[in-house]
Amino acid sequence: MDNRTVENAFPRSPGTVSVSFKTAPAAPPSLGGMTARFDLIGLVTDDMAASLAFYRRLGLDIPEGADSQPHVEAALPGGLRIAWDTVATVKGFHPEWTPGTGGRLGLAFRCDDPADVDAVYAELTAAGYVGEKKPWDAFWGQRYAIVLDPDGNGVDLFAPLTP
């Protein structure tokens, strides 16, 4: 994607508060002496190749040759992982599974600056991806836009309005 840098929006310095209404991370819960640790974001896709192509455009380092695999993982900054499973894979271990409606999970990618939000949005929509909401200056101090991935998941693009 040219020389623009798109960063995953999740990494933050410990103890900081996001300007997008998320709170600072709390201590992990203890479950009978064990600790649960957030590790992976999972997406279910109807078309693995199309989904991976979309996220590659956003700068994710997805293994080559993964487009025909039923399960794919990629490392994210800060130690998290993102994974894709085909519908057939999920139905293989959970036959009653059906896709949700209305979308309650959002992924957000930080862009270099407000102009980059506009440029990335324009690049994705020119490539045929659906623009859910054109770039705008949000009241919380960010340039923001929303594009849909091939499975209809909202993917936010943002950058602080002031450096």
N, C-alpha and C positions, 0 to 999 in steps of 0.2 A: 504494500500500500504506500507507494512513493516513499518519501523519507519522513513522513509524519509518524509520531509516536502516539499510540493509543495505549493507555495503561489501564489495568483492571482497577476498578474503583474500590475494591475491598480493603487493600492494605492501608493501615493507619498506624500512627505511632501509638503505643500503649497509653491509655488514659486520655486520649483526645476525643472530642465530640464532633461528629459529622455535622456539616451545615445542611444536610439533607434529611433532618429529623430523625436520624438514628442516634442511639446513645452509645456511650463509651462501653467497651467490652467489660463484662462482669467476670468475676472468678467462675471457672467452670463448675457446674453442679457436681456434687458427690453422690454417687449411686451405690450405697452399701459398700463404701471403701474404694469403689472404682470411679474414675473420672471420665465423663464423656467429653470428647474433643471434636469440634467442628472440623471436618476434613475434606468434604467433597460436595460439589454441586452436581446433581444429576439431571440430565435432560432426556426425555423420551422423544424420539424422532420418527416420522413416517419415511423420511428419505435421508439416510446417513450422509451420502455424498453432498447433497444440497445444504444440509445443516453445517457440515464441516467447512464447505466452501465459504459460507457466510461468516463463520467465526474466524476463519483464516484471514478474511478481508479486514477483520478488526484486530489483527495482529497476534492472535493466539498461535502458539507453536504446536501444531497438531501433527502427529507422525505422518510421514508420506506413506502412501499405500493403505491408509486406514479406511478409505471411503467405502470399501465393501465389507468391512468387519461388522459384526453384530454389537460389539461393545468397544468403545474407544475412550481413552483417558489422556488428559494433557495436564501438565503442571502449570500452576498459576503463581504469580509473585506472592511471596509471603508464606509459601508452603501449602496452600490449598490446592486442590485438584478439581477439574471439571471433567465430567464423563457424559457420554452419549450412549444410549441403548436404543436399539430399534424396537418398535412396537412388538414384533415377533419375539424378541428376546425377553421382554417383560412378560408377555403372555405365556412364555414358556415356563416361568416359575410362578406366575400369578394369573391363571386363566381368566379370572373374573375382572381383571383390571380394565378400566375404561378411562379415556382421557378426561381431565377436568374441564370445566367451562369457566370462562370469565377471567382466567389468569390471575393468580394471586402471588406469583413470584416474578420478580424483575431482576434483570442483570443490568449493570451500569458500567460503562467504559468511560474513563476520564481521557479527555483529549488535551492537547498541548495548550490551547487557548480558545477563546470564543470563535474566532475565524475558523479554527480547525473543526469545531462542532459542525459548522455550516458545510465545510468541505467534505467531511466524512459522510454526513447526511446526504449531500448531493451525489457523492460517489456511489453510495449504496443504492439510492433510489434510481440513479441512472443505470445501474446494473440490474434493475428489475425488482428490487426488494420494496416492500410496501412501507411507505412513510406514514406512520400512525399520527405523528404530530410534528409539524415543521418546527425548525429552531425558533426559540423565543427566549427572551430574558426573563428568567423566573424571579419571583419576589424574594427568594432565599439567596440571591446573589450568584446565580450560575446561568450560563448559556446552556440551554437544554433542548433536546430533541428526542423523539422516540421512533424507532424503526422496528418492524416486525421481522423476526427470523422466519425461515421457511415453514416452521410449524406453528406460527402465529404467536410466539412468545414476544412480549415487549422487551426491547433492548434499548436502554437509555444511553444517550451520548451527552456528556456534560463537560464543562470547564468553568472555573471561577471567572466571574466578570472582571475582577480586579486581581492582579498578581499577588 
